């Protein structure tokens, strides 16, 4: 234990990461599924097997469907279509040595990708995924630097102090009020910083001395501020949510909505625990009474303002015939309610604020610029006024103007250049890991590792419930060994096809994944927040281990509820009117037996030739998918006079003269494709 206390955080993390690399790459190095039992005749083999020409027992077959994922039926015998999906053990040992002596993670991923592709094809294949629409050509990639910059600006300004002041004004009257303030302020702040540890330094640094001064137990206080560092990962516009959406190929707008209810549930569970622990530290009765009155005033004013504004807007809208025409049997509110989100929440907030008085009102009005930012973002995304990359640009500009010109916490000449440098340095590290990890996962997908994993898991996992249980255990281990950005890029492409096989909703899977990694930030022995808190508060890391255990227990309760009550993640997304194309549907457009595309496989719609529909990410809003029911509808996109069927440049379409009965039309794409042809071949 003494040696563990003296070991540096990076040293301990590298050792356990190397162990994880050994296990993972060692599993990849296992040869294919062909049998190894020697035989001379079929009688030497087990039932259902025959003695192959190679002198080994193999499964008998009549078609490829009766063989495994990595096998083919040749001469009525299942034989390996590929010898192995791994690398030479010598390379594995070399990579582990480099990892232990301090080689950066992106170098390990890059080297592994080049070795794997070099042994099984061409080394230049590494660049295919890096420069594809999944990464460098993805329109949503621009959101990462913009959200990162906004988060750093808020961290360097007085935002943490203002959020703490607001939380004190509204919740300080509760038993354990300061602990509740810490949780709420940390959760809100982490949504913009992405759980990078800035919350522990900024909010935790402010509140930890205050918690000790108010006689909260030191162990509880340490666990509280450490847990707060990753508590807001499920709320928009969290950077991990954006990154997950990019890698998994799903709509980030809907993923934002999916995280709100589970994130709120997680915070509420910890608030109950904080109130229980802080019962002895409750304020005097008169302070609790006056604070509770201010809280009721705010809630009453907020609710009253929302109802009045909603009634006025609905009345004017219906009387003047404004907004979208409701469907038959539908209501005006159902068709236009999302457009009222912003005015209703703005008016409600200010009516609630002016209903209070004294310190509470002053705190709310001072921090109103920052508190209302998530409302504006969600309203813009829900109405389609902002696409996700436009929302990121708006956030960066909004925060810049507010912090520099409204609050004047950041100076243009002194502070701003430093903030830009620090935020882009962090972003550069993230992008380097993403680029090299994409090459690595590209090989795994090409080698059909997800399908092999599905085949292997089907032998002992027979239901979605069992799959989710195994997934949670696996992701908790991943969260201990890898930072959240590396884990998303490496693991998501592997688990998405498996989850699809078991019928798991993609947005529910995303929230379960992120909540697991949120817990991984705290899990001993190498959770990242443990070492940040140890350094910031000058406490032994082993003391942090004991401090966070109760919080991990309550987070696991939230994880179990979120995992097995999928409605929590899918309820809000069900209100978004978007007929999203899945990877399966895209695969089947050109080939009835299309290969799995993996986690981020929504890459190829631009190959159909419509310059205005480059990818799913380029759709103007969540509603743009409403009218795209099938391939026939592509004829209607844009001006009919601008592009014709010939513009698709499909082989053979230009060969037949006009009016020829053999001339192909877009509807002819529904006919059986050429054997082996996929959407890429179009």
N, C-alpha and C positions, 0 to 999 in steps of 0.2 A: 504494500500500500504506500510505503514511503517513496519508493521509486516512481509509482504512478503519480504521486503528487508533484514530484520534481520534473516529470516529463513534460516537454513543451506540447502545446495543443497540436501543432502541425506534425510533430513526431508521432504522437499517438494516432492521429487521424490517418497518417500515411501507412502505418503498420497495418491497421485494420482495413484500410482501403486495399492494400496489397493482398491481404488475405481474401477479400472479396473478389479481386481480379483473378486470383488463383482458382477459386471455386468456379467462377463464371466461365473463364476461358478454358479451364479444364473440362467443364461440361461440353463446351463447343468442340473440343478436340476429340470427343468420343466418335468413333467411326459410325458409318451408317447402320441400317437395321438388318443387313444380311446376316444370316445365321453363321455360327462358327463351328458347329458340331460336324466333325469329319464323318464321311460315310462312303460306302462302296455301292450300296443299293438302297432303294427306298425303304426296305424293311428295317434298315438301321436308324430311321428317323421316327419322330413322334407322329401321332395321328394328324392328318391335314398337311403333312410335309412330304416333299419328295427329295430325292438325292439329285442335286443339280450337276451340270457338266463340270463345275469347278470342284466337285467332290465334297460339298458341304450340304447340310440339310437346309432347305428353304421352303417357304410356304407355297403350296400349289395354287394356281390361279387360272382363270380363263380370260380376265380383262384387267386393265390397270386399276379399276375401281376396287378390286379385291385386295390390292396391295397397299402398303403404307405410303405416307406422303412423299418420302424420298426414294420410293421404289417404282419399278416398272415391271409389267408382266412380259417376260421373254421366254418363249418355248414352254409355256404353261408353268413358269416358275417365277416367283417374285425375286428380282435381283436389284441391287442398289443402283439408282440412277446417278448417285454421286457417292464418292468414297468417304468423304468426311466433310464436316462443316466447321472445322477448326483450323488451328495453326500448329506448326511443329512445336513440341514441348520446349525445345531449346529457345525459341523466340519468346515463349511464355516466361521462362526463367529470366531472360535478359530484360524483358519489360518490367518484371517485378523488381529486379535489382535497381533499375533506373528510377522506379517509383520510390523505393526506399531511400535512395541517396538524394532525393529532392527534385526529380524531374517534374515539371508542371503537368497537370492533368491533361491539358489539351495536346501536349506532345505524346503522351502515352496513347491517347485515343487515335491521334493521327498516325502514329507508327503502326498500331494494331491494324488500322484500316488498310494501310498500304501493303502490309505483309499479307493480310488475308486476300486482298484483291490480286496481289502479285502472284500468289500461289494458285489462284483459281481463275485467272483471266488476265486482265491488263491493269497495271497500277494506276493508269489515268482514270479508271472508273471511279476512283475516290472523289474526283471533282464533279462527277455528274450530279450527285445529290446536293453538293455545296452550291453549285451555280444553277440549280433548278428552282422552280417556283416554290418549292418547299422552304427555301431559305433565302438566297440572295435576291431572287426575283419576286419574293412574296410582298404584296402591297402592305401587309400588316406588320412587316418587320420594322417599319419606321416608327411604330408606336413605342418600341422599347426605349430608344434614346429620349423620346419626348416625355414619357412617363417617368423615366429615371431622372431626368433633369428637373422635372417638377417636384419630385420627392426630395431631391437634395436641396432645392431652394427652400422648401418648407422646413427641412431639418436645420438649415443654417439660419433661419429667421426666428422670430419669436412665436411661431405657431405652437410648439409644445407648451409654452407657458400659457397662451391664451386658451388652449384646449383644457388644460388643467383647471384654469379659473372657471370656465363654463361648467365643467363637471362638478367642481366644488359647489357652485351656486345651485345646481339642480339636484345633486345627489349627495352632497356632503352631510345632510341631515340623517341619512341611513346609519344604522349600526354598522360599523366597519366602513363608514362612508369614504374615508381616504383610500382604502383598498379598492372600493368600487370605482372611485375616480381614476385610479391607476389603470384598472382594466379597460374602462370605457375610453379614456384618452389614448391608451396604447393601441387599442383596436382601431380607432379612427386614424391614428397617425401611421400605423403600419400599412394601411391600404395604399398609401402613396410611396412608402419606402420599400415595400416588397419583402419585409422580413430580413433585411440585410444586416441587422444588428444596430442600425442607427436608432431605433426606438429605445433600445436598452440604454444607450448612451444619452439620448436626449430626454425622453420622458422619465426613464428609470433614474437617471442622474438627478433629476429634479425631486422625485418623490421618495426615493429610498431614504435619504436623511430625514425627511418629514415623517415617514412611517416609523422610523426608530425613535424619533423625538416624541411621537404620540404613543409610545409603549407597545407597538406591535411586536410580536416575537421576531427576532432577527431571521430565523430560518424561514418563517412564513414570508417575510418581506423580500428576502432574496429570491424565493421561488416565485413570488408574485411578479416582480419586475422582470425576471428572466422569462417567464411565461408570456408576459405582455409583448415581448419582442417579436412574436410570430402570430399574435392573436388575430390580426386583421387580414390574413391572407385570402379569405373567402369573399371579401367585400370589394366592389369595384372602386377604382380602377387598378386593382392589384397587378403588378407586373407578372408574377407567376401565372395568373389566370390568362393574361394575354399570351404568354409564351405557350401555355398548354393548348390554347385554341389554335395557335399557328401550327404546332407540331401534330396535333390530333386531327387537324383539318375540319374543325367544327366552328360554328358561328360564335365569335367572342361575345357579341351582344347578348345572346341567350345564356352563355356561360356566366356572364355578369349576374343575370337574374337568378340563375340556379344557385348561386352561392349565398344569397341574402338570407334566406330562412335558416339553413344550417349554420351560417356564421352567427346569426343572432341567437340561435339555440345554444351554441357553444359559449358565447359570452354570458348568457343568462345562467347557465349551470355554474360557471365560475363565480358569478356575482352572488349566487345563493351561498356558495362555500365561503366567500369573503365576508358576507354578512354574519354567517355563523361564527367564524373565527373572531370577527371584530365586535362581537356583542359586548364584550367587556370594555371596549374602547368607544362605546356609543356616546354621543354628545349629551349635554344636559337636556332635561325635558323641554325647557323653553326654546332652546335652539332647535331641537328636533321638530317642535310644533311649528315654529315660524318657517323653518326650511320646508316642511311638508306642505305648508300653505302656499309657498312660492311654487313648489312643484305642481300642486293642483291648479294654481292660477295659470301656469304655463300650459299644462295639458288641456284645461278647459278653454283657454284662449285659442290654442292651436286647433282643437276640434271644432270650436264654434266658427272660427275663421274659415276652416276648410269646408264646412257644411254650407255656410252662407255663400262663399265664392262658387262652390259647385252648383248650388241652386241657381245663382244669377247667370252663370255661364251656360248651363243647360237650358234655362228659360230663354235667354237671348238667342242661343244657337237654334233651338227648335222653332222659335217664333219667326226668325229671319231666314230659316232654311239654310243655315251655314253648315259646313262640314260635309262629311261623307254621307251618302244615302244609305240608311240601314238596309240589311238584307230582309227578305220577306219573313215576317214574323219576329224580326229582331228589333232592338230598341236603338234610339239615337245615341244613348249613353254607351252601349256596347260598341257602336261603330266609331265613336269619336272620343271616348273617355281618355285615351292615352294623350290626346292633345291638351287636355286640361291638367295634366300632371304638374307641369311647371307653374302655371299661375296659382293653382290651388295650394301647392306646397309653399310657395313664396309668401303668399298672403297669410297662410296659416302660421308660418314661422314668426312673422312680424307681429301678428295679432297676439300670439302666445307670448312673445317677448315683451310687448307693451302692457300685457296683463300683469306682469310681475313688476317689481320695483326694487330700488336699492341696488345692491351689489349684483344680484342675479340679472337684472335687466341690463346693467352696464356691461357685464361679462358677455351676455348673449349678443348684444349689439356690436360690441367690439370684435367678436370673432365671427360675425355673420358672413363676412366675405368667404371665409374658409369652410364654415359649416355647410353652406348651401352649395358648394361646388359639386358634391356627389349628386344632389338633386338635379342640377342643371345637366350633368352628364347623362344620367339615366333618362331624363326627359328627352334630350336630344337624340339619344339612341332609339328610344321607344317610338318616337314619332318619325324617325327616318330623316330628320333634319341633319343629323350628324352621322357619318359612317365612322367606323372605329378609328381609322387613322386621322380623320378630321377631329374626332373627339380628343385624341391625344394631342394634336396641334393646339386645339382650343385650350386644353388643360395647361399646357406649357406656357402659352401666351397669357392666360388668365392669371396663373400663379406669379409669373414674372411681373405683370403690371401691378398686382395687388401687393406683393412683397417689396417692390422697388419704389412705387409711386404712391401707394395708399398708406401702407404701414411704415415704409421707409426703413425697413430692417436690413435691407441689402443695398449696398452702394454700387453704382454702375462701374466705377473705375477700380475699386479695391476688392470688393467681395465677389462680384459677378464673374470675373475671369477665373477666380479660384474655384468657385462652385462648378463652372462649366468644365474645368480641368478635372476635378475630382469625380464628377458624375460620368464623364466620358471615359475616364480611366477604368472605372468599375464596369461600364458598358463594354469596353474593349475586351476585358477579361471574359465577360459573359459570351460575347460573340465568338471569341477564339475557341472557347469550349464547345459552343453550338456547332460551329463549322466542322471541326474535326470529329465531333461525336456523330454528326449526320453522316459522314463518310463511313463510320464504323457501323451505325445502324443500317445504312444502305446495304452493306454486305449481309447483315443478318436477315434482312427482308429478301434479298436476292437468293440467299441460301435457304429460304423458306423456314427459317428457325421458328417464327410464330406458329406455323402449321405443325411443325414437329412437336412444339410444346403443347398444342391442342391435343394432338394424338396421344402424347404421353400422359397429359392430365386426365384424359377421358377414362384412363384405366382405373383411377381412384377418385375422381371428382365427377359426380353424376347429376349435380343440380346447381343452379345459380347461387343458392345459399352457401354451399360448400365452396364454390369458387370465390365468393366474396370474402369468406373467412380466410382462405389461403392467401388471397390477395392482400388483405390487411396485414397479415403476419409478414409477408414478403416485403411490403412497402415500408413497414416500420423498420426493418433491417436496412433497407435501402436508404431511408432517411437518416439513419445513424452514420452511414459510410460516405454518402455523397451530398454535395450541396444541391439545393432544390433545382437549380437551372440544369446541371448535368443530369440529374435524375430524370427530369422531364424529357430531355432529348434522347437519352439512352433507353429508358424503360417504356415510355409511352408507345412507341411504334411496336413494341413486343406484346403489350397487354391489350391494346385496342382490338386486334383481330380475335383474341381469345375471348374478351368480354362480349364482342359481337356474336361469337359462336354460342355463348350462353344466354343471349338475349338481354344483356345489360344496356340500359339507356346510356348513350354516350355522354350526356351532360351529368347524369348521376355518377357515372364512372369518374368524370373529371373532378367533381367535388370530393368524392371519396379519396381519390388520389391525392389531392392537395391537402385535405385534412390529415391524412396519414403523414405527409411530409411536414406539416405544421407540428405534429407531435414529434417527428424525428428530430426537429431542431433542439428538442429538450431531452432526448433520450440518452442516458449514459451508455457507453462511456465517451462517445465522441460527438454528441449533439453540439452544433456550432454555437448556439446561444449560451451554452454552459461555459465555454471558454471566453466568450466576449464578456459575460457577466463577471467571471472570475478575474479578468484583467481590469475591468472598469471599477469594481468594488474591492479589489485587492483581497480576495478570499480564495482559499484552496479550492480547486475544482471538485475535490471529493466532498467538500461541504455543500457545494451546489448540487451534487448528485442526490443527497438526502433531502435538500430543500425542494426539489422539483417533483419528487415522487408522488405526493398527494395530487398535485396539479395534473400530472400525467394520467393518474387514475380517473379524474373527472373528465379529462379530454377524451380518454378511451370510451367513457360512457357516452359522450356526445358522438363519437365515431360510430359506436354500435347502433345508436338510434338513427343516425344519418344513413348508415349502410343498409339497414334492414327496413327503413321506412322511406323508400325512394320518392314518395310523394313530396317530401320536404324539398328535394332538389328539382323536381319536375313540375311542381304546381305553378310557379310564376312563369316558367317557360311555355306552359300550355296556353297562356294568354297572348303569346307572340304569334302573329299570323304569318307563318313562313313554311312553305312546303320544301323542306331542305332535301337536296339530293345526297344520298349516302354514298360511301365508297362502293358498296355492293352494287347499287343501281348504275353507277358510272361504269364499273367493270363489265356489267352485263349488257351495256348498250352495244358493244361491238363483238362480244365473244361470250357465248353461253357458258364457257368454262374458264372465264378470266381468272388469272392468278391473283392471289391476295395482294393488295397494294400496301398493306401495313397501315401504320398509324396516320401518316400524313399524306396519303396517296391521292388526294384530290388535286391533281396537277394538270390535267390534260384537256380541259374544256377549250383552251385557247387553240388547240390544234384543229378545231372545227372551222376556223377561218373567220370568225366574227370578231373584229377588232374591238368591239364595244363590250365583249364578254370574255375578258382575259382569264378569269378564274372565279371561283366562288367568292373570293375576297373582294372582287371589284364590283359586286352588285351594289346598286346605289343605296339600298336600304333593306330592311328585313322583309319588306313587301315585294321586292323585285322577283322573288321566286314564286309568287302566287300563281302567275299565269304560265309558268314553264312546266307543264304537266308531262310532256313527252317530247321526243325529238321532232315531231311534226311542228311543234310550236316555234321552233327556231326560225322557220320561214317568216314569222311575223315580227321578229326582232328588228328594230330600226326601220329605215325607209325601204319599202319593197323595191324601189328603183335603184337602190345603191348596191345591193348584193343579190346574186342569184345563186342557184344551185351549183352553177359552174365555178363560183368563187370558192367552193369548198375544196377544189383541187383534188377530188377523190379520183383514184385511178380508174380510167375507163369511162368517166362521165362525159368527157369531151369527144369521145371517139364516135358516138352515134349521132347521125344528123338529126336536126330538129324535126319533131313530128314522128320520128321512127318509133314504132311500138316497142322496140327493144331498149329505147333510151331509159336510163335509170332515173328515178326520182328519189327525193329524200325519204319517201315512204318505203322505198326498196331496201333501205338499211335494216328494216325489220326482218329481212329474209336471212336464212342461215348463213353465217359468215364462212369465209374460207377457213379451212381447218388450221388451227394454230394462230389465227389472226386475233389481235387484241386492239384496243382503242388506240394504242401507240402507233399501230400500222396505218391508221387513217391519215 
